[in-house]
């Protein structure tokens, strides 16, 4: 038999008689068979491959009209989708391409986190601290860095910075370069001053200062102060040469702009021709801070 035609204004073809049995329309092909069937035991309408109902189904519709694409190596291709036509969700056309949607593959961000990238107008007052993450567009590639790196690049503030004074009397031997012991910190912004040495760990130019106030008893006595970088004395230093008078109060001072990299450290040494005592009751200071915009 060839073509079957059902005419009429409301034609109807009924398969089955309300009994518990599968009803099938089978397409008997040369290479492949396909079927549209009622799987009566599951109350599902199936479209599948083969001639046996329930075998290799592709699409199923249950009694709640939920549509399921079967598990396995099966593609559901909306061939017309080109961001102007094709896939709609809730009546709204999806304008993203497959490549754009695939960017989300493996992303573990929450919806709230993703919405932060959406460019909303709301502004918060969340505190910013070193180590906090910042999203940067690096020549078209979005990368994560931290506030500390941005602060260093932009100049930020004048930190690391510190200032320390001596806490106990210290005797300086005659004609010997001796490291000054600064036992009390007045300021240490980043905890970079320890064991009488400043190790900023942030590369940059630092304005460095030291001054010692003491009384000399010998006329003609020469006293010098010098910054030591990584255990070696730098060329710049301050020198005080006594006059013929005795019992004078003297201030020995040195200032310098010094470059320190990530692991350089800085100390203060004094050399006194005849020896001297640095009294804790007097002012003996060692301080430094990072220069910005240099």
N, C-alpha and C positions, 0 to 999 in steps of 0.2 A: 504494500500500500504506500502511496506517495504522500502528497500534501493533505493535511486535515485542516479544514477551515470551519470555525464556529462563528456563525453570524448572529446578529441581533443587537438590540440597543444595550442590553446588559448581559452579555454572554458570560457563562460561568462553566469552568471545568472542575469537577470534584474528583479527587483521587482518595479512595478509602471510604469506610462507612462507620467511622467513630469507634472502631475496635482497636485493641491494643496491638498494633502492628506497624512496622515501618512502611512508609510510602515513598516511592522513589521514581524520579525521572532520570533515566540513564542515557548518556550520550556515548554511544558505542563507536569509538574512533578507530582508525587504522592502526595508529601507534599508541595512542593514549585514550583511556576512558575517563569521563568525568560524570559526576552525578549532582543532582539537587534532591535532597531527601529530608523527610521527617524522621528523626531518630526518636521513636515513640517512647523508649525507655528513659531517655533524658529530657524529652519534650523540647528538643532543639531542632532548628532548621539548619541543615548542613550543606555546604558546597565543598566538594572535595575531589580528590584524584582517585581513579579506579572505579570499580563497579560495586564494591561492598560498602554499605552505609557505615559510617564511623571509622573507616580506614582512610588514613592520610587526609583528614579534613583540612581545608584551608581557611574557611570562614564559618563561624557558627553564630546563630542568633537564638537567645534563650527566651523564656516566656516573659521576662522583664524587658525584652528588646535590647538587652546588652549585646553588643557586637564584639566578638573575639577573633583576632587573627591568631591562628594556631602557632604554638611554639615550634622552634626549629629554624632551619635555614630558609626562612620565608621573607620576602620583601613585600611591603605594601607601598607601591610606587604611585604617587600623585604626579603623573607625567606632565600635567599642565601647569604645575607650580613654577612660576617665574617671578614671584613677588608682586605681580599685577593680577594674576589669576591662580587658582589652585586651592591650596589648603586653607580652610577656615576653621576657627575654633570659636564656638558660641556665636557664629555669624560674623565674626571679625576675621578679615583676611590676614594671614601671617605674611608679613612683608620681609622677614628675614630669609636669607638664602640658607641652603644646607650648610655651606662652609661657615657662615656666621653662627649658626646654631651649634656646629661641631666644636666651636671654640669653648663651649661650656662643658665639653667632655672631660670628665675627671675633676671638675671644679667642685670644691667642698664648701664654698661660701654659702652663708644663709641668705635668704631673700633680703633681709635688712642690710647685710653687708654689701650686697650687689647694688641695692638702691642708693648707697652712698656714692657710687660712681655715676649715678644717673644725673648728677648736677643739679640737685634741688637747691632752693633758695634759702633754706633754713640754715642758720649759723648757731653753733653751740659755744660753750665756754669750757670745754674739756681741757684740763691742764696738759701742757706739753712738757715732756721730760726727756733727757738723754736716753737713747735706746728705743724710743717710740718709732714706729714705722711710718714712712712717708712714701707715697706713690709718685714716681717720677717718669715723665715721658722722655726716654733716652733715644733721640733720633727716630721716633716712631715705634720704639719698643718700650712697653710699660715695665718698669722695674721697681723693686722695693729697696729703699735705703733707710737710714735712720736719721733722727733729728740731729744727732751729734755730728754726722758727716755734713749735713746741710749747714749747721751752725758754723763749722770750721770753714766751709767754702764761702759762705756769705759774710764772714767776719764775726758774726755773733757778738759776744761780749768779750771782755778782756780777761778771759779765763783760759787755762788755769792761772791762778794767782795765789800768792801766799805772802805772809810777813811773820818773822820770828825774831825773838830776842833771847839773850843768854839768861839762864836761870840760876847759875852758880858762878862764883869767882873762877877764873881760869888763868893759870900762869903760862906765859909765852916765853919759851927758852930763848936765850940770846942767839942772834944770827941764825935762826932756824925757821924755815917755813912751817908753820903750825896751823892745823885746821881749827877754826873757831867752832865751839860747841854751842849751838842755839837750842836751848832746852824748852822754850815756851813758844807756842804758836799763838799769834794774835788773829791770823787768818790763814785758812788753807781750803780754798774753794772746792777743790776736787780730791783732796787727800793725797797730794803729790809731793809733800815735803816729809821726809823721814830720814833718820840717821844723819841729820845735819846736811842733807843733800836734797836739792830740788830736781825731780825727774818728771817733767810735765807730761811726757808720752804723746803730746800733741805737737807736731812739727810747726815751727813758726819763729818769728823774731820776738825776743823778750827783752823788755826794759828791766835791767837788773840794778839793784842798789844795795850798798852796804856802808855802814858808818859805825865807828867805834869812838867812844868818848872816854878819855882816861887822863891821868896825871903823870907826867914824866919828871924824873928827879935828876937826870944827868944832862948837863949842857952838851949840845952838839949831837944828841942821840938821833939816829935816823930810824924811822919806822915806815913800813910799807904794808899795803893791803892789796890782795890780788884775787880775782876770780879764777877758780880752777874748773876746767871743763873735762870731764871724763878722766880726772886724775892728773891733768897737765895744766900748768899755769898759762893763762892768756897774757898777751902783751900789755893790755891796759891794766893800770893799777894806780892807786893813790899813794903819795909819799908825803910825810911830814918830817922836816929837818929842824931840830931844836936850835934855838938861838943860844946866846951865851947865858941867858937867864935860866934859872932853875924853878922847879915847882910850878910849872905852867899846866893849865888844863888844855888838852889838845883834842881835836876832832880829826880822825883819820877816815876819809871818805872815798868811795869809788862808785862811778856810775858807768854803765855800758849797755849798748844794744847788741845782744848776742843771739845768734841763730842756734836753736836746739831742735834736733830731729826727734824721732819717736822713742829713742832709748838713751839720748844724751842726759847727763846729769851735771849739776852745777854745785860748787862748794866755795867757801870763803877761807882763805889762808892769810895769816899775818906773819911778818918778819920784823923783829925788833933787834936793833944792833946790840943793845945791852940787856934785853929782856924787859918784860912789862907784865903787869897783872891787869886783866880785864875784870873790873868789879861788877858784880851783878846789880849793884845799886845804881850804876850808871847806864847810859843808853848805848846798847850794842845791837844793831839791827841788820837783818838780811831779808830782802824782799825782792819779788819779781812778779811781772804780769805779762801776758801775751799781748802784743801789739796787733790791732785789727787794721785791715785795709793796707797791709804792707806786703 
